[in-house]
Amino acid sequence: MAVLIGPEGGFTAQEVAAAQAQGFVPVSLGPRVLRTETAAIVVTGIIRYGLRELEPREER
């Protein structure tokens, strides 16, 4: 899995088209604008949640 996190001003239309041509699927966090450092952490959490890696472990 690979994630592209855009610059402060966002990706240009050409950059989006190039990424899509390579198989990337555009997604958005909605109207939120996050710093690059924060976006990476948020995206990692969303992916882990989607993969069900954040569910509680069984007690021993």
N, C-alpha and C positions, 0 to 999 in steps of 0.2 A: 504494500500500500504506500502511496506517495501523496503528499499534500503540498500544494503550492499556496503560500501565504503572500498576498500582494503587498506592494508598497503603500505608503500613506495615502497617495492619491488614487489607489486602485490600479487594476490592470487596464491596459489599453485594449481596444477592440481587437487589434492585431495580435496581442499577446494571448487573449482569450481564445481566439481562433486557432492559434498555433498550439496551445495546450489541448484544445479539443481534438485537433488533428492527431495528437499523440495519444488520445484515449482518455484524457481527463474529463471528468464530469463536473460542470460548475455547480457549486452550492453556495448558499449565503447564510450568514447568521442574522439576517434581517437588517434593520437600520442601525445596528450597533457598529461602532467604530472602535476597534481595539488596537492597542500598541502591538507591534510585531511580537514582542516577548510574551505578552498576555495571550495573543491569538494562538500561539503554539501550544500553550498550556490548556486553553479552552478546547481546542480541537482534539488534543490527546484525550482529554476527559470525555468528550462526546464519542469518540471512536471506541474507547474502552467501555463506555456505557452500552453502546450499540452492540458490541461483541459480548456483552454480559460478563465482563471481567470485573465489574465492581459489585457483584452480588456478595453477600456475606458468606464466609466460609463456614463449613460445619465445625462445631466444637468437637474437640477430641475427648 
